[in-house]
């Protein structure tokens, strides 16, 4: 979504874009096929290996293979006119290291776009973090080196720029949130949220936190008029469903996947959205937050100390609680149900349109990137 929107902006302004990506889709876990592309866009699929699990040796090897494919491809196009600007999406680190070296060698401005903190983010899933940090030291060094070699740094949130502030130093840098297509969501003012009907809370894409989804389902049992909808677990759906059935938890519905068009019309009818992220996570503003805000939902957030918590507190967009604290979660649900009538849902939706609309964000991203290229 991020690079589709940015590519559209470059093409709209008369530029030619080469979009380089893996032949294997991380989201769909299948190999990509290039379909018809608009004028001004060339898509390059780099050969790599497939993998079935996000946290696996196979995924690690796939990215190693991808970096080799990228390096080989760059060598084959060396006789062609070099690009005026290169933007690299991180992760993965290996491909960006290849890009950073290529751009420095050929005096090409390189914008490093940080969307997740690798390898720092790995530590929350691994035991013996001190030992793991030593083992991963080459990757920590690689990440820092990429920032140092970059012409400019952009990120999806300010927390990531703060993390690399030493390496960034006085380099040009900016935040461009992921955002969403806010104008496509149904206007909540057109939805009748009756006080007499069953209230609904949504939790999206939390397969990594199955135990805490179960805790959330248990919290829902304290309410007589509340239903929890869990969306986006994909292949993990059956596992969570069996656990819920085993504990005989009621008013829980699991939807393995929801298409974007369904989100636009369906999510604004919910009463609140839940974000589950483990303490210490550096991913402080996940994409589902933009979905919730664009739908007009107050957010129950478990990411503490980052940009998202600050945004929610300063703009009255919901409430933040400690991860795994069932009593706090219960109080947070009650708070959102009692303090956010329809007009407040509309206010949140209006805030999202003003601050998180994808079209506006990428117009600004494009202008910023062009200035970086001109200055070099």
Secondary structure, DSSP 8 states (H G I E B T S, - for coil): -HHHHHHHHHHHTT--EEEEEESEETTTTEE-------TTEEEEEE-----S-SSSHHHHHHHHHHHHHHHHHHHHTTTS---S-EEEEES-HHHHHHHHHHHHHTT--EEEEESS-TTGGGGGGSSSHHHHHHHTHHHHHHHHHHHHH-SEEEESSHHHHHHTHHHHTTSEEEE----B-GGGS--GGGS---TTS-EEEEEES-GGGHHHHHHHHHHHTT-SSEEEEEE--GGGHHHHHHHHHHTT--SEEEES---HHHHHHHGGGSSEEEE---TT-S--S-HHHHHHHHTT-EEEE---SSHHHHHHHHHT-EEE--TT-HHHHHHHHHHHHHH--HHHHHHHHHHHHHH-BHHHHHHHHHHHHHHHHHH-
